[in-house]
Amino acid sequence: MPSNHYDIIVIGSGPGGASLAHRLAPTGKRILMLERGDYLPRSLVNLDAKSVFVDAIYQTKDTWFGANGEAFHPGLHYFVGGNSKVYGAALFRMRERDFGALQHADGVSPAWPLGYDVFEPYYAEAERLFHVHGQRGEDPTEPWSSGPYPYPPVSNEPRIEELSANLTKEGLHPFHLPMGVLMDEKDGKVTPTSPCFRYDAFDGFPCPFNGKSDSQVMCVDPTIAAWPNFTLLTDAYVSKLETDASGRSVSQVHVTRDGQEERYAADIVVVACGALSSALLLLRSASDKHPKGLANGSDQVGRNYMRHNMSVLMALMKEPNPTVFQKTLAVSDFYFGAPDWDYPLGLIQMCGKTHAAQIRGEELPEWLEWLPKMPFERMAEHSMDFWLQSEDLPRPENRISYNGDRVVLDIHEGNLEAAARLKQKLRDLLNAIGAHPVLLGRGSTSARTSRSAAPPTRPARHDLAPIRRPPCSISIARRTSWTTSISRTRASSPPLAR
C-alpha cells in the first residue's frame, strides 16, 4: 500500500475531527489528520487582552467579502484544536425540545431527523472526554441524562454567589455553568496540583497552561502520544477533494504544504474543518460530475448559514467586582419563553471579566465620548459581564459561497426581537436586585458553533443533511444515504455532541 494511502483521513483538528480520531485510533486503523494551521504558540502573550482581542493576533488574516463587496477578516483561528483554542469552554447539551420543530417569532426552527435519546449516550461520553464540570438538577431546562456530570461544578466566587442568591430571590433558577476545564478544587479552593487555576484571561483567550479542555489538549495530543498509527500533518491546507471517474468516491485529497503540492488517499475521508470551511472545501471541489460542488446536487451547500444572535454586555456596578474567574453561572429561565412572550428568548450566562484594553478597543457610547481620558481601568474594576445568546433561523439566502476566487458571506439578520427582549430581561433583573447597572454593549458576535453546510428540509440523496446547532460540524463522504454526522467516501453529512 502506498505510504500516502490511509484507512481514514480527517480534515480538521477541531472538536469534531479530533474527537473522531481519538475514538478511532485504538482500532489500529492508519489515520491521517490534516490541519491547515500549526500549534498555537504558548507564551504570556496568550494572556494579553490587547493582543488577543484588539489586535486579534491569533485570528486569520484571510480576507472575505460581504454581499455588498465590503472586505473583512473572518474571526477564525487556524490552529491545532481549531476555534476551541479560544472558546469559552461552556459545554451544554441541547435541550430535548431543541431536537423537534420549535416555533420562534420569525418562523420555525426545523426538527432534526433524530431525537435527543439517540444522542444522549454520546453527550455523556463527550462530557467525560472533555472533563466537564457541572451539577445536574439545577438548570430548569436541562434534558434527562443517564448519569451525573463527571466532575463537580466550578465554584462561584463571592460576588457571583451573591448574584446567584439574589436571582433566586427573584424567582429564577441560576445554575453552575457546565465547564470543560482541567480545574481541581477542594472546599472551593483550587488544589496545588490543578492544571488550571482561577485567572481572568480564560474566556476567549488561548490557555498557555493547557488547562482548558480544548480538542488539542483532550484529543489530539493524547492520541499522538498513545497511538503510532495516528499521524498529524500541520500547515496542511486541503485545496480540493477529487473524485474518481464515477463521481461517487473521493480518490485524492489535494494538499498544499510548505509551498508544495501533495496528494493523499483513504478509504474514508472525513471533512471536519468547521461549518464555513467545510462548505468552502466542498464548493472548491466542483468537477464535471459535481458542477456545483461536491455533495451539492441540491445547491444547498453553504446555504442556511445560522449564527446565534449574541451580545456581550458589560454592567458597570456601583461596587467593585473583584471576581477573577467569572464564567461560572447561567440563567435559562427564558430559554423557551417568558410570561410576556410566547417564543424562545435565549440564555444568559456570565462571561470572562472585561479588561481595560478591551474597553479601549471597543466603540463606546456617545455619552462617554466627551471624556478626554476614559477611566478604562476603573470601568473594568466595576464591571460584571454577561453573554446573551438567542437563536436565529435558517434562511436559504444566508450563505457562504465563492465569487471567482473571493469568499462571499451573505447574511440577513433575523429573529432580533428575541435578542432585544432578552437584553431587557437582564436589565430588569439587575435593577430588581438593586444593582442599578449601566449596561454597555460590547458588540455582537457570530456563533462559535455556526453552521452552513446543510439545508433545513429533507435533501436529495447524496446531499448534505440538515444540521441545527451542531457542536462541531463534520461531513464525511459515504455510500448512498444522507445522514446527520459521518459519511464514507461518497457524499453526505451529520451532528455530534455539544
C-alpha positions, 0 to 999 in steps of 0.5 A, a space after each residue: 500500500 502506498 505510504 500516502 494511502 490511509 484507512 481514514 483521513 480527517 480534515 480538521 483538528 477541531 472538536 469534531 475531527 479530533 474527537 473522531 480520531 481519538 475514538 478511532 485510533 485504538 482500532 489500529 486503523 492508519 489515520 491521517 489528520 490534516 490541519 491547515 494551521 500549526 500549534 498555537 504558540 504558548 507564551 504570556 502573550 496568550 494572556 494579553 487582552 490587547 493582543 488577543 482581542 484588539 489586535 486579534 493576533 491569533 485570528 486569520 488574516 484571510 480576507 472575505 467579502 460581504 454581499 455588498 463587496 465590503 472586505 473583512 477578516 473572518 474571526 477564525 483561528 487556524 490552529 491545532 484544536 481549531 476555534 476551541 483554542 479560544 472558546 469559552 469552554 461552556 459545554 451544554 447539551 441541547 435541550 430535548 425540545 431543541 431536537 423537534 420543530 420549535 416555533 420562534 417569532 420569525 418562523 420555525 426552527 426545523 426538527 432534526 431527523 433524530 431525537 435527543 435519546 439517540 444522542 444522549 449516550 454520546 453527550 455523556 461520553 463527550 462530557 467525560 472526554 472533555 472533563 466537564 464540570 457541572 451539577 445536574 438538577 439545577 438548570 430548569 431546562 436541562 434534558 434527562 441524562 443517564 448519569 451525573 456530570 463527571 466532575 463537580 461544578 466550578 465554584 462561584 466566587 463571592 460576588 457571583 454567589 451573591 448574584 446567584 442568591 439574589 436571582 433566586 430571590 427573584 424567582 429564577 433558577 441560576 445554575 453552575 455553568 457546565 465547564 470543560 476545564 482541567 480545574 481541581 478544587 477542594 472546599 472551593 479552593 483550587 488544589 496545588 496540583 490543578 492544571 488550571 487555576 482561577 485567572 481572568 484571561 480564560 474566556 476567549 483567550 488561548 490557555 498557555 497552561 493547557 488547562 482548558 479542555 480544548 480538542 488539542 489538549 483532550 484529543 489530539 495530543 493524547 492520541 499522538 502520544 498513545 497511538 503510532 498509527 495516528 499521524 498529524 500533518 500541520 500547515 496542511 491546507 486541503 485545496 480540493 477533494 477529487 473524485 474518481 471517474 464515477 463521481 461517487 468516491 473521493 480518490 485524492 485529497 489535494 494538499 498544499 504544504 510548505 509551498 508544495 503540492 501533495 496528494 493523499 488517499 483513504 478509504 474514508 475521508 472525513 471533512 471536519 474543518 468547521 461549518 464555513 470551511 467545510 462548505 468552502 472545501 466542498 464548493 472548491 471541489 466542483 468537477 464535471 460530475 459535481 458542477 456545483 460542488 461536491 455533495 451539492 446536487 441540491 445547491 444547498 451547500 453553504 446555504 442556511 448559514 445560522 449564527 446565534 444572535 449574541 451580545 456581550 454586555 458589560 454592567 458597570 456596578 456601583 461596587 467593585 467586582 473583584 471576581 477573577 474567574 467569572 464564567 461560572 453561572 447561567 440563567 435559562 429561565 427564558 430559554 423557551 419563553 417568558 410570561 410576556 412572550 410566547 417564543 424562545 428568548 435565549 440564555 444568559 450566562 456570565 462571561 470572562 471579566 472585561 479588561 481595560 484594553 478591551 474597553 479601549 478597543 471597543 466603540 463606546 457610547 456617545 455619552 462617554 465620548 466627551 471624556 478626554 481620558 476614559 477611566 478604562 481601568 476603573 470601568 473594568 474594576 466595576 464591571 460584571 459581564 454577561 453573554 446573551 445568546 438567542 437563536 436565529 433561523 435558517 434562511 436559504 439566502 444566508 450563505 457562504 459561497 465563492 465569487 471567482 476566487 473571493 469568499 462571499 458571506 451573505 447574511 440577513 439578520 433575523 429573529 432580533 426581537 428575541 435578542 432585544 427582549 432578552 437584553 431587557 430581561 437582564 436589565 430588569 433583573 439587575 435593577 430588581 436586585 438593586 444593582 442599578 447597572 449601566 449596561 454597555 454593549 460590547 458588540 455582537 458576535 457570530 456563533 462559535 458553533 455556526 453552521 452552513 453546510 446543510 439545508 433545513 428540509 429533507 435533501 436529495 440523496 447524496 446531499 448534505 443533511 440538515 444540521 441545527 446547532 451542531 457542536 462541531 460540524 463534520 461531513 464525511 463522504 459515504 455510500 448512498 444515504 444522507 445522514 446527520 454526522 459521518 459519511 464514507 467516501 461518497 457524499 453526505 453529512 451529520 451532528 455530534 455532541 455539544 
